[in-house]
């Protein structure tokens, strides 16, 4: 009598086992990249060829730790090692991806992996118990992580590339408008917009007190009087005066009551008011996402954070990969009709949804 093992392709087993170990290795290297970013090792290595003692001196770190870290960097091919001279080189093409303050620096993403890994035990628990891990459990480190990951992209893309996706929006902001950033996080986008468009007034809403505090500090430091922040659950958002435009950056899918938030945004806008929403560029159909190189990351981040923070409060649990089809339907349910979707320049993982409140009939 044959068993399932009789039909096993051993070559395929070995190939898949190698892939699994590659995944585990990548996870460990992600932590090493995070350490390199946090300690300034990549910036120090980018200064030129170095020995382990010299690199430790450049970064102000203990050499023995630096030497071991360099071992992981050299054997993984992130840095190059010359055995004859015992020197290490961070190739300039690699340095572009691991240094600097711009969006090209991918090292801050390692911080996300490190942070979310701390919550695996709690997320595994709610697989059985139900519910979720509340947003509060991830803070304040999550605030720092999201700021580190998004700041460079905002600096490079928001004013020059993203705002122009909405026809007439730049002109509206230049003339003067009332604008909100819903779920603004640390408020860096608010600061950039307020600096660029001094005739407009901007307000950032968020439920995280630590994030709002950072936004206020940054705005004050920039001397801005047209940027304000308010601690607010936007599921119950109301405004005294209509908002001419509303931004939401990668936040609707996390929310407990996303339909209510979209409805309140619709109500806060006058006829012709602009809604700008940036969300992951995926399909709502899993089959369409097979082969999307970013999809595994998005589903994993969703499981470890976005989905569970919504379910923790019996929320909708949209998940990171809620997708364009569901987004369009929810926007239509809120009252928005003409929805245009564009690739987000400089951010291949995201799409930009542009719509406006139709005139009353």
N, C-alpha and C positions, 0 to 999 in steps of 0.2 A: 504494500500500500504506500503510495507516494505521499509526501508531506510538502508543506509550503517551501521548506528549505531545499527541496529537490529542484525547484524552479528558480532559485536565487542565482542571479548573475554576479559572481564573485568580483569580476572586474568592476562592475557598476557599484558594488558595495565599497570597494576600496576607493573608487573615485569620489563617492559621496562622503566617506569618512574623512578623506582629505579636505573636502570642502568644509565639513563641520569644523575640523581643526583650524582651517583658515579663518572661519568666522570667530572662533575663540581667540585666535591670535590677533585678529583685527580689533576685538574688544579690548584686549590688554594693551595693544598699541594706542588705542584711543585714549586710554588713561595716561600713557606716556606722553602723548601729544598735549594733553591737558596740562601735565606737569611742566612740559617745555614752555607752554604758553604762560602759565601762571608765574613761573620763576624767571622769565626773560631769557631762557637758554636759546631759543630760536633767534631772537634779536642779537644776542651775543655771538652766536655761531655765524650769523649772516655777515659779520664784520670781516671774515676771511678765514683761511686755513688756521687750524688751532690744535694744540695738544689738549689733553684732558685737564692738566693743571692750569693751563692758560685760560681755557674756557671757564673753568670754575672761578678764576680770578676776575675775568671780565664780568661775570654775572654776580659775583659776590656770594658764591655758594661753596659748600663742602665738596672737595674734590672726589672723595670716594663715592658719593651719591652720583655726581656728574659722570664719573667713569662708567658706572653701571648703566645709567640712562643712555649714555653714548653706545653702549653695547647693543641695546635694543634698537637704537636709531641706525646703527651701522648694519646690523644683520637683517634689518627690514628694508634697507635700501633708501631710507629717508635721508641719511647722511652717507657720504662716501669715506672710506677708511683706507689710508695708505700705511701698510704694515712696516715698510722700510723706515719711514720717518715717524711712525706712530702719530700721525696727524689726521684730523677729521675735517671734512669740507661739506658745508651745506650748499649744494649747487644753487645758482641764482634762480633757476626755474622752480626749484623747491621752495626757496626763500619767498618767492612771490606768493606762494600759497600758504605760508606759515608765519609771515611777519607783516607789520604795518597796521595802520588803523582803518584801512579801507575794506570793502566787501570781499576783495580777493583773498583776504586772510581767513582761511578755513579753520585755523587752530581753535577759535572760540567754540566751535561745534563740539569739540571734545568735552567741553564743560557740561554740555547737555547730557551726554552719555554718562559721565561720572555722577552727575546729580540724579538722574532718573534711576540709575542702578541702585541707589540707596533705598528706593521704595519698592523694589521687586517683591520683597517678602509681604508687604502690606497689600500690594496689588494681587499677588497670588492668593492671599487670604480671601479677598472679596470675590474671586472667581467662584469660591464655594459658598461664602456667606451672603453674597449679593451686596448691593449698595456700591460704595466706592471709597476712594481716598480723597478727602476734601482738599480744596485748593490751599487752605491754610497750612496743611501739612508740608507743602512744598516750599513755602516761603520762610524766610526772605531770600534764600539762595536762588529760587526760581526767578525772582526779580532781577538779580544780577546776571543770571545766565541769559535771559531773554534780551536784556540790554546789551550784553557783550556780543550776542549773535546778530542783533539787528541794527546796531548803531551805524556801522560802516555803510550798510545798504541805504539807510535813510540819508546819510550824508551825501552819498554819490548819486542816488537815483530819485529821491522824493521830488525835489523841485524841478530838476531838469528832465526827468523821464516819466515819472508816474503821474504827476499833476496834469501834464499835457495830454494824457490819454483821454481826459474828459473835456470834450470840446467846450470852450468858453469858460472853463473853470478858472484858469489863470487870470483872465480878464476880470471875472467877478471878484476874485480875491484882491486884485490890484485896485479896483474901484473901492472896495470896502464891503465886507460881508461878516455875518455872524456864523461861526463855524465851530463844530464840535468834533473831537476825536474820542470815539466811544471805546472803552477798554484801552486806555492810552498807555498803560504800563508806566514807565519812568518819564513819559512825556517828551521824549526827544523830538518826535515828529512835530509836536505842538510848538516847541521852541524854534525849530527850523522854519516852520510855516510863519510863525509870528514875526520872526526876524526878516523874512523875505517879503512879507506883505503887511507893512506897518499900519495900513488903513483898515485892516480887518481885525476882528476880535476873535480869539480862539479860547476854547475851554476844553480841558481834558477830563473825562470821567473815568474812574476806575474803582474797584472794590478793595484794592490793596492799599492800605494806609502807607506802607513803606514806599511803594512806588510813587504815590501821589506826593509824598514828602520830597522825594528826589526830584520830581518834576518842578516843584516850587523852588527848590534850591537852584536848579539849573536856570530857570527862567529869571530868577532874581539876579543871579550871577551875570546873566547876559543883559541885564538892565531893561528887560521887556516889561512894558505896562499893559500890553494887549494879549498876554498869555495868562490864563488862570486855570486852576485845577480844583476839582471837587470830588470828594469821596462819595460815590453814588452807585447803587445797584441799578443798572440801566434797564433791568427787567420792569422797573416801575418808572421809567424816565418820563418826566413831563417838563415843559419849558414855558416860561412866562411869555417870551417873544419867539416867533418862529426862527429856526436855524436855516440859513441859506444853503449850507452844505454840511454833510456829515461824512467823516472818514471812519472806517473800521479796518484795522490791520491785523489779519490772522487771529481773529478772536471769536467770531460768531460760532464756529464749530465747538468751542470749549464750553459754551454757555448752558446754564441750567434750563433757561426758557428762551431759546433763540427766536422762536416765532413771535413771542411777546416783544422782544427787543426790536426786531425788524418792524413790527407794527407800530411801536412807539417812535422809532426813527421816522417812519412814514408820516405819522401824525405831527411830528415836530417840524417837518419841512413845509414851506409854502408851495403852491403850484409852481413848477419849474425848478424847485430846489434839487440840488444834486446829491446823490448818494454814491460814495466811492467805497467799494469793499474789495479788500485783497484777501484771497483765500487759496489753499492748495490747488494746484492745477492737476486735478485727477477726475476720473469718471465716477459716477455713483454706482456703476456696475463693475464689480470685481474683475470680471472677465476682460474688460477693457484695460484694466491696470496691469494685467500680466505682461511683463516685458518692460514696464515703465521702471527705469533704474532708480527712481526716487520712491516708488511705492512701498517697498519693504520698510524703508526708514519711516515713512509717514504712518503706516499701520502700527509699527512698533511704538513710535512716540505716542500715538493715539491710545494704545493699550496702557502704556505706563503713565500717561498724564491726561491728555485731552478728554478721552472717554470717561475715565474714572472720576475726574473732578466734577463732571456733569452728573453722573449717576450717583455720586455721594449725596446729592440732594434730590434724588428721584427725578432728575432732569431728563431732557430729551435724548441725551447720549448720541449726538450726531456722529461724533468721531472726526478725526482729522480728514479722513477720506470721504467726507459726505458727498463731495463731487458736484460737478457743474449742473447735472440734471436736477438734483434735489435743491440746490441753491436757487436755480431759476424758478422752480415751483414755489419755494418758500417766499421768494421775492414777489412773485405774482400773487400769492395768498395775502401778502401784506398790503398789496395795492399797486406795486410797481408794475409797469407794463413793458416798456421798451428797454430791455437789458442787453447791453453789449459786453462782450467778454474779450479781453486782450491778454496776450502774454505780458508778464511783468518784466520789463527790461532789467537786466542784471540779476534776475532771480528766477532761474529756470524751474523752480519748484512751485511757483505761485502764478496765479492768474489775477487779473484786475477786472472786477465787475463794475460797470458804470450804468447808472440809471437815474431817473429823475421822477419827481412826483408829477403825474399828469394834471392838466388843468381840469377843474371841475366841469362836469357836463350838465 
